[in-house]
Amino acid sequence: MNRDQIKGSIKDAAGKIQRKFGQMSGNNRQEARGTVTQAEGKTQSTAGDVKDGFEKASDSVKDTLKR
């Protein structure tokens, strides 16, 4: 797991909590902010997944070239 995956997961969870709090309190602005934070977290986590995939592919190519 890389830094983006971890930070993205945390931001996603925080956004989910913020969104639910906004729903429960009837605060549409808070709910919208939570939705945005959650989307940012998911995007960051996905970027981390892509980055991790490239690193693994790069390592695989390096190992193949060493042979």
N, C-alpha and C positions, 0 to 999 in steps of 0.2 A: 504494500500500500504506500502511495506517495502522499505528499503534503496536500495536494489539491483534492485528492479523494477524501482525506480526513476532514479538511476544512469544509469541503462541500457537504459532507454528511452532517456535520455539526450545524452548518447554516441552514440546511434543509429541515433538520429537527427543530431548530429555533423558530424558523418561519412557520412550521406547522403549529407549534405552541402559540405563537403570536396570532395566527389566523384563527385558531379555535377560541382563544381568549376574546378576540374581536367578535366572533359569532355569538359567544355566550353573553357578552355584555351589550350586544347590539350596536357596536361601534364599527361602522362600515369602513372608516378610514384605517383603523387598526387591522381589520380583516384584510383589506387590500394590501397594506404594508407587509403583512405576513405572507400573503400569496406571492408578492414580489420577492421577498427574502427566500422563500421556499424555492422559487424558480431559479434564483441566482445560485442557491446551493446545489440544486440538481445539475445545473449547467457546469458549475465548477467541478463537481464530482465526475461528470461525464468527460470533461476535459482531462481530468486526472486518469480516467480509464484509458483514454486514447493515448495519453503520454506514456502510461505504463505499457500499453500494447506496443508502441514504437520502441520502447527500451528493450522489451523482450525480443522483438523481431531483430533489433540491432545486435543484441547479444548472440542470437542464433546465427546470424550472418557472420559475425566475428568468429564464432566457434567453427563454422563450416570452413572459413578461409584459413584457419590455423591448421587444418588437416591436410 
